[in-house]
Amino acid sequence: MRAGRREWLGLAVLALPTVLLSLDMSVLHLAVPHLAADLRPSSTQLLWIIDVYGFMIAGFLVTMGTLGDRIGRRKLLMAGGTAFGLASIAAAFATSPEMLIGARAVLGIAGATLMPSTLALISNMFPDAKQRGTAIAVWMSCFMGGMVVGPVAGGFLLEHFRWGSVFLMGVPVMILLLVTAPKLLPEYRDTSAGRLDLASVALSLGAILPVIYALKEIAKSGLSLTEVVVLAVGLTIGVVFVRRQRRLAHPLLDLQLFRVRAFSAAVSIMLVGALTMGGVFLLVSQYLQMVAGLSTVAAGLLLVPQALAVVAGSMIAPRLARRFRPEFVLGFGMLVAAGGILLFTLAGATGGVTFVVLGMSIGSFGMGPQGVLCTEMVVSSVPPQKAGAASAMSETSAEFGIAMGIAVFGSIATAVYRDRIEVPSSIPAAATAEATDSMAGALHAGSTLPGPLGEQLVTTAREAFTSGLHTVAGIAAGIVVVFAVVGMVALRRTRGGAVEERVLVGSER
C-alpha cells in the first residue's frame, strides 16, 4: 500500500512537534542571561533550569513509547501536545526559579511523548519502504531545520520582547496540532498489549536518570566519588529492570527486539553517531568562542552550515538507498563524516575557523544518512505493534550517546588541556591554578593580569585547548571508521532473513 494525499498532509502535521522540540532546545541558551537577570536563580537552580528538560525526555522516552503502543499513538501525541502547550505558558510567565524548573520538567515529560509518537505514526502511515524512507528524511530534516531557525527566531524575540516569549512559540504550534491531528492522523495501538507495569516505569526512571545525571556531571566537573556512586546506582537499577522485563508477559521494554539483527545494529550505530558528534560539537562550540574569540551570535551563525548539511544528507539518503544497498550508503556516509572530523586536526590556535566549520559541515553531511537510514531500519525491522517502543529506543540511544560523548570526549579534552598547558613561571599562583583548570578559567585569569602577561597566558591556553580538540578528533574519526565497517558487515542481510526475525519477535509475544 502506498500513502496518498492525506498521509503526506499528516506528515506535515507530525513535523510541527518535531520542529517545536528542536526550537525549544536551541533557544533556551539565548534566553539564559535574560531570565537569570529577572529571576535571579542560584547557580544550582540555573543548571537545573537548563538540564531538567533533557533529563525528563531521556527518562520518559521508553515509558512513553510503550504507553503509545498501549493507549494509541495519536491519543498520546495529542495529550503530550496539550501538556507541552500548557507547560510552555507556565514557563513563559514563571515568577520564580522553582516555577520555571517545574515547568521545564513538565515540558520534558511532554516532549518525551512527541518524538516516539510521531515516528511510530510515520511507520503506520507509510507502509511502503520507499515512501517511509522519504517521510523519515523529511521528519529528521524538520528537526534540524528547527535548530537553524531557533537561534534566529529566539534572537528576534529576545531583542523585542520579554524572555518568556521564546517559550510561547510552542503554543500556536500545539494548537494547530490539536486541531488538525484528529482529521489527518490515524489512530493505532497494540490491542494485545497488557497493562502498563508501573514498577517497570519506576525502575526505568531509576536507571536512566542517574546515569544521564552522572555523565553530565562528569562532563562538567570531572570524575568524583559522588558521580561514580550515582552511576553505579543507575547501572544496578538497570540490571534489576532488565531482569524484570524478562519475567513479565507484557514488559515495558520488549528485550526480544534486540534479537532482530537490523534493530540492534541500527540502534548501536545511532548510539555511536550521537556519541562522536555530540562530543565533537561541544568542543567546536567552545573553540569558536574561546579560541577564535567569536561572539555567541557569530559562533551560532557559523554553525548554521552544519545544520543545513545534515538536512541535505538526510534528504539525499533515501534516494541513494534505492540505487545502492542501504548499509553501503550508511557506511560510506560515515566514512565521509570521519574525513570531515579529521579536518579539525588542521585547525590551529589561530586561523583555524575555516577548517572547523568545513569539517563540521562535511561530518554532519556524512552523518545525515546514518540518522535517516538507521531510524528507518529500526521502525521497519520490528512488528507494527512494537513501533512505538522501537522508536523510543532509537531516541533513547541518541540521548545516551550525546550524554556519553560530552562526558567522555569532554574528559579527554580536559586531560589533554591540563597536560599541554605551559603556564609561565611569572604568572601568580592563583591565576595559574585557574588557568590550568579550564580554558574558561584561563580567559578569566588572563583578563586580570597586565596586558602582555595576560596575552601570554591566553595564548598558551588556546594552544593547549586546540591540542585537546586534535586528540578528540582523531579518536572520534577512528571510532566512526570502525563502526562504518562494522555497520556494513552487520547490516548486510537478505530481506527474507529480516522478515523472519520480525515475525519471530511478533509471534513470541
C-alpha positions as a printed Julia matrix, in Angstrom:
509×3 Matrix{Float64}:
  0.0     0.0    0.0
  1.25    3.44  -0.93
  0.47    6.58   1.02
 -1.81    9.19  -0.53
 -2.5    12.87  -0.1
 -3.94   12.51   3.4
 -0.83   10.75   4.67
  1.51   13.39   3.26
 -0.61   16.13   4.82
 -0.45   14.13   8.03
  3.33   14.14   7.77
  3.21   17.95   7.72
  1.21   17.77  10.97
  3.79   15.44  12.51
  6.52   17.89  11.53
  5.01   20.53  13.84
  6.02   18.99  17.19
  9.34   17.89  15.68
 10.24   21.48  14.77
  8.96   22.67  18.14
 11.18   20.31  20.13
 14.31   21.49  18.33
 13.24   25.11  18.71
 12.82   24.66  22.44
 16.28   23.09  22.71
 18.06   25.79  20.74
 16.53   28.99  22.12
 16.95   28.41  25.85
 20.68   29.15  25.91
 19.99   32.53  24.31
 17.39   33.3   26.96
 19.53   32.27  29.96
 21.16   35.7   30.56
 17.75   37.41  30.38
 15.89   35.04  32.69
 18.85   34.97  35.09
 18.71   38.76  35.4
 14.94   38.62  36.03
 14.51   35.57  38.28
 17.99   35.63  39.87
 18.38   31.88  40.26
 21.3    30.37  42.14
 23.98   28.6   40.13
 22.45   25.22  41.03
 18.95   26.4   40.07
 20.25   27.72  36.75
 21.81   24.36  35.96
 18.51   22.62  36.69
 16.62   25.11  34.51
 18.91   24.14  31.63
 19.24   20.4   32.28
 15.92   19.2   33.7
 14.26   19.28  30.25
 16.79   16.85  28.79
 16.72   14.66  31.9
 12.96   14.22  31.72
 12.96   13.5   27.99
 15.66   10.85  28.38
 13.99    9.32  31.42
 10.49    9.02  29.99
 11.17    8.07  26.35
 10.94    4.32  26.92
  7.8     4.67  29.03
  6.05    6.97  26.59
  6.95    4.89  23.55
  5.43    1.8   25.14
  2.46    3.74  26.5
  1.65    4.95  22.99
  1.57    1.36  21.78
 -0.97    0.58  24.5
 -3.36    3.56  24.57
 -2.94    4.81  21.0
 -0.2     6.85  19.39
 -2.42    9.69  18.21
 -4.06    9.92  21.63
 -0.69   10.12  23.36
  0.56   12.68  20.83
 -2.41   14.94  21.46
 -2.2    14.54  25.24
  1.5    15.34  25.12
  0.87   18.3   22.84
 -1.7    19.7   25.25
  0.64   19.3   28.21
  3.51   20.84  26.23
  1.43   23.9   25.34
  0.25   24.46  28.93
  3.74   23.97  30.33
  5.09   26.44  27.76
  2.68   29.08  29.06
  3.7    28.32  32.64
  7.38   28.63  31.73
  6.81   31.89  29.84
  5.19   33.54  32.84
  7.27   31.91  35.59
  7.82   34.22  38.56
 10.44   32.17  40.4
 13.27   29.76  39.59
 11.33   26.92  41.21
  8.3    27.56  38.99
 10.45   27.61  35.87
 12.23   24.38  36.86
  8.85   22.7   37.41
  7.53   23.95  34.06
 10.67   22.77  32.27
 10.31   19.34  33.89
  6.73   19.05  32.6
  7.94   20.21  29.17
 10.48   17.37  29.19
  7.89   14.74  30.14
  5.51   16.04  27.49
  8.35   16.21  24.97
  9.06   12.52  25.59
  5.62   11.72  24.17
  6.18   13.59  20.92
  9.21   12.02  19.22
  8.29    8.32  19.58
  4.63    9.05  18.78
  5.44   10.92  15.57
  7.97    8.33  14.4
  5.67    5.39  15.2
  2.79    7.05  13.34
  5.06    7.55  10.32
  5.73    3.8   10.3
  1.95    3.18  10.27
  1.1     5.81   7.67
  3.85    4.86   5.19
  3.99    1.05   4.84
  5.8     1.37   1.51
  9.55    1.26   2.24
 10.5     3.94  -0.3
  7.87    6.38   0.88
  8.67    5.66   4.51
 12.35    6.46   3.93
 11.42    9.8    2.36
  8.98   10.57   5.17
 11.61    9.87   7.84
 14.09   12.08   5.96
 11.55   14.92   5.97
 10.85   14.3    9.66
 14.53   14.48  10.57
 15.15   17.48   8.34
 12.38   19.36  10.12
 14.09   18.68  13.43
 17.39   20.09  12.14
 15.56   22.95  10.48
 14.22   23.93  13.87
 17.78   24.03  15.18
 18.64   26.5   12.43
 15.54   28.69  12.83
 15.59   28.6   16.64
 18.51   30.98  17.3
 17.3    33.43  14.66
 13.68   33.49  15.88
 14.79   33.44  19.52
 17.22   36.31  19.0
 14.49   38.43  17.38
 12.03   37.75  20.21
 14.6    38.44  22.93
 15.51   41.7   21.27
 11.92   42.97  21.2
 10.06   41.12  23.96
 10.43   39.57  27.43
 12.46   36.35  27.77
  9.28   34.32  28.28
  8.31   34.96  24.66
 10.7    32.21  23.47
  8.55   29.62  25.26
  5.32   30.98  23.79
  6.46   29.98  20.29
  5.22   26.48  21.09
  1.65   27.46  21.93
  0.27   28.21  18.42
  2.14   25.17  17.07
  0.43   22.89  19.57
 -2.98   24.46  18.93
 -2.56   23.76  15.21
 -1.51   20.18  16.03
 -4.59   19.57  18.2
 -6.94   20.95  15.54
 -5.52   19.02  12.58
 -4.41   15.72  14.16
 -7.9    14.13  14.5
 -8.6    14.8   10.82
 -5.3    13.79   9.25
 -3.63   11.27  11.59
 -4.79    7.67  12.02
 -5.06    6.05  15.42
 -3.04    2.93  16.08
 -2.44    0.84  19.18
 -1.49   -2.69  20.11
 -4.76   -4.38  21.08
 -2.92   -7.39  22.55
 -0.71   -5.38  24.91
 -1.27   -5.78  28.64
 -1.44   -3.15  31.35
  1.44   -0.76  31.89
  3.71   -2.12  34.62
  4.26    0.82  37.0
  7.13   -0.93  38.79
  8.96   -1.14  35.45
  8.32    2.56  34.86
  9.87    3.38  38.24
 12.85    1.11  37.56
 13.43    2.62  34.1
 13.5     6.11  35.6
 15.74    4.9   38.4
 18.17    3.5   35.86
 18.17    6.19  33.17
 18.07    9.41  35.22
 21.08    8.66  37.47
 23.19    7.53  34.53
 22.38   10.63  32.46
 22.93   12.86  35.5
 26.29   11.25  36.32
 27.52   11.54  32.73
 26.56   15.21  32.55
 28.23   15.98  35.9
 31.4    14.14  34.88
 31.49   16.26  31.72
 31.1    19.47  33.74
 33.23   18.83  36.83
 35.28   15.73  36.17
 35.21   12.33  37.8
 34.48   12.24  41.54
 33.24    9.73  44.1
 29.72   11.16  44.03
 29.35   10.72  40.28
 30.78    7.18  40.45
 28.27    6.21  43.16
 25.35    7.74  41.23
 26.45    5.97  38.04
 26.79    2.66  39.9
 23.3     3.06  41.39
 21.8     3.72  37.96
 23.54    0.72  36.4
 22.48   -1.55  39.28
 18.85   -0.5   38.92
 19.23   -1.06  35.19
 20.19   -4.69  35.81
 17.12   -5.13  38.02
 14.97   -3.53  35.29
 16.28   -5.91  32.62
 15.66   -8.95  34.81
 12.09   -7.84  35.49
 11.4    -7.33  31.79
 12.47  -10.91  31.08
  9.93  -12.24  33.57
  6.91  -10.19  32.52
  4.4   -11.4   29.94
  3.86   -7.77  28.81
  7.11   -5.92  29.57
  7.63   -2.2   29.41
 10.61   -2.81  27.12
 10.45   -5.93  24.98
 14.03   -7.22  25.04
 13.14   -9.59  22.19
 13.52   -6.59  19.89
 17.28   -6.83  20.28
 17.2   -10.32  18.75
 16.45   -8.64  15.43
 19.86   -8.01  13.92
 18.83   -4.94  11.95
 17.28   -3.37  15.05
 20.2    -3.98  17.4
 22.8    -2.95  14.82
 20.93    0.24  13.85
 20.43    1.28  17.49
 24.13    0.66  18.21
 25.25    2.72  15.22
 22.93    5.57  16.21
 24.45    5.48  19.71
 27.97    5.75  18.3
 26.98    8.52  15.88
 25.41   10.56  18.68
 28.4     9.89  20.93
 31.0    11.12  18.45
 29.1    14.09  17.05
 27.79   15.15  20.48
 31.28   15.23  21.97
 32.87   16.91  18.97
 30.07   19.5   18.7
 30.69   20.56  22.32
 34.36   21.23  21.62
 33.64   23.01  18.34
 31.28   25.44  20.06
 33.92   26.15  22.7
 36.68   26.52  20.08
 34.75   29.11  18.1
 34.06   31.24  21.18
 37.07   30.73  23.48
 39.88   30.07  20.99
 38.73   32.03  17.92
 37.22   34.72  20.15
 33.87   34.94  18.33
 30.69   36.22  19.93
 27.82   33.84  20.7
 25.83   35.16  17.75
 28.76   34.88  15.33
 29.54   31.34  16.52
 25.88   30.4   16.14
 25.8    31.68  12.56
 28.9    29.65  11.68
 27.12   26.52  12.91
 24.21   27.05  10.51
 26.06   25.39   7.57
 26.44   22.13   9.52
 22.7    22.07  10.28
 21.94   22.62   6.6
 24.44   19.88   5.73
 22.55   17.41   7.96
 19.33   18.32   6.17
 20.99   17.78   2.77
 22.48   14.45   3.84
 19.17   13.31   5.3
 17.17   14.17   2.19
 19.58   12.53  -0.25
 19.91    9.3    1.76
 16.59    7.66   0.69
 17.33    8.23  -2.99
 20.8     6.72  -2.7
 19.41    3.78  -0.71
 17.11    2.95  -3.64
 20.05    2.65  -6.04
 22.57    1.05  -3.7
 22.36   -1.21  -0.66
 21.36    0.91   2.37
 24.21   -0.42   4.52
 26.73    0.74   1.91
 25.16    4.21   1.77
 25.27    4.29   5.56
 28.87    3.11   5.76
 30.13    5.43   3.01
 28.42    8.37   4.68
 30.13    7.58   7.97
 33.49    7.4    6.2
 32.81   10.85   4.74
 31.93   12.05   8.25
 35.21   10.66   9.58
 37.08   12.63   6.93
 35.28   15.8    7.98
 36.12   15.22  11.63
 39.8    14.74  10.73
 39.84   18.27   9.3
 39.71   19.53  12.9
 43.29   18.33  13.31
 44.35   21.0   10.79
 42.88   23.82  12.88
 45.43   25.8   14.86
 45.13   28.1   17.83
 44.86   30.92  15.27
 43.27   30.85  11.84
 41.51   27.52  12.22
 37.88   28.6   11.91
 37.65   27.6    8.24
 38.82   24.05   8.93
 36.44   23.71  11.88
 33.37   24.97  10.03
 34.2    22.96   6.91
 34.93   19.84   8.94
 31.72   20.14  10.93
 29.69   20.62   7.75
 31.25   17.6    5.99
 30.9    15.49   9.12
 27.26   16.45   9.55
 26.53   15.75   5.87
 28.08   12.3    6.2
 26.1    11.56   9.36
 22.81   12.62   7.74
 22.24    9.24   6.03
 23.09    7.46   9.28
 20.25    9.15  11.13
 17.66    8.53   8.43
 18.64    5.0    7.4
 19.17    3.7   10.94
 15.84    5.17  12.04
 14.1     3.55   9.06
 15.78    0.23   9.87
 14.62    0.45  13.48
 10.93    1.05  12.71
 10.79   -1.35   9.76
 12.59   -4.26  11.42
 10.01   -4.8   14.18
  6.31   -5.75  14.1
  3.95   -2.75  13.67
  2.58   -3.14  17.21
  6.11   -2.59  18.58
  6.84    0.56  16.55
  6.35    2.93  19.49
  8.74    1.04  21.75
 11.27    0.7   18.92
 11.08    4.42  18.15
 11.6     5.24  21.82
 14.68    3.02  21.92
 16.21    4.79  18.93
 15.64    8.17  20.58
 16.93    6.93  23.93
 20.12    5.64  22.32
 20.67    9.09  20.83
 20.15   10.76  24.23
 22.6     8.38  25.88
 25.06    8.82  23.03
 25.09   12.6   23.32
 25.49   12.48  27.12
 28.27    9.88  26.86
 30.01   11.82  24.1
 30.04   15.02  26.11
 31.29   13.21  29.21
 33.91   11.01  27.56
 35.3    13.38  24.95
 34.99   16.34  27.32
 37.09   14.46  29.88
 39.68   13.52  27.25
 39.94   17.1   26.01
 40.28   18.39  29.58
 43.02   15.86  30.37
 45.0    16.84  27.26
 44.49   20.54  28.02
 45.84   20.2   31.56
 48.8    18.15  30.32
 49.76   20.51  27.48
 49.24   23.95  29.04
 52.56   25.6   29.91
 51.99   28.5   32.27
 54.95   30.91  32.54
 56.6    30.99  35.97
 55.91   34.73  36.22
 52.15   34.11  36.43
 50.78   34.37  40.02
 49.83   31.07  41.71
 46.12   31.89  41.9
 45.93   32.72  38.17
 47.96   29.6   37.35
 45.55   27.35  39.24
 42.58   28.93  37.49
 44.18   28.7   34.05
 45.22   25.05  34.39
 41.69   24.05  35.43
 39.91   25.01  32.19
 40.02   27.21  29.11
 37.28   29.42  30.55
 39.39   29.83  33.7
 42.4    30.82  31.6
 40.4    33.52  29.82
 39.21   34.91  33.15
 42.68   34.76  34.69
 44.17   36.42  31.64
 41.73   39.33  31.93
 43.01   40.05  35.46
 46.69   40.19  34.51
 48.69   43.03  32.89
 48.41   43.17  29.09
 51.44   41.17  27.81
 51.3    38.68  30.68
 47.59   38.08  30.19
 48.0    37.63  26.44
 50.83   35.13  27.0
 48.65   33.07  29.34
 45.66   33.08  26.97
 47.87   32.11  24.02
 49.3    29.03  25.72
 45.8    28.07  26.93
 44.42   28.29  23.4
 47.22   26.1   22.09
 46.54   23.52  24.81
 42.8    23.52  24.09
 43.47   23.08  20.38
 45.67   20.07  21.18
 42.72   18.58  23.06
 40.5    19.16  20.03
 43.02   17.41  17.79
 43.17   14.38  20.09
 39.4    14.08  20.35
 39.02   14.47  16.57
 41.48   11.66  15.92
 39.77    9.3   18.38
 36.27   10.18  17.14
 37.24    9.7   13.49
 38.74    6.3   14.32
 35.57    5.18  16.11
 33.4     6.3   13.2
 35.56    4.39  10.69
 35.4     1.2   12.77
 31.64    1.36  13.11
 31.22    2.22   9.44
 32.85   -1.1    8.59
 31.03   -2.98  11.37
 27.72   -1.49  10.25
 28.21   -2.52   6.63
 29.01   -6.08   7.71
 26.29   -6.39  10.37
 23.53   -4.95   8.22
 24.35   -6.92   5.09
 21.49   -9.36   5.19
 18.78  -10.78   2.94
 15.34   -9.24   3.13
 13.86  -12.68   3.79
 16.01  -13.12   6.9
 14.9    -9.77   8.23
 11.26  -10.67   7.74
 11.73  -13.98   9.55
 13.3   -12.22  12.53
 10.49   -9.68  12.58
  7.8   -12.35  12.52
  9.59  -14.28  15.25
  9.57  -11.3   17.6
  5.95  -10.56  16.82
  4.85  -14.15  17.43
  6.76  -14.77  20.66
  4.72  -12.18  22.46
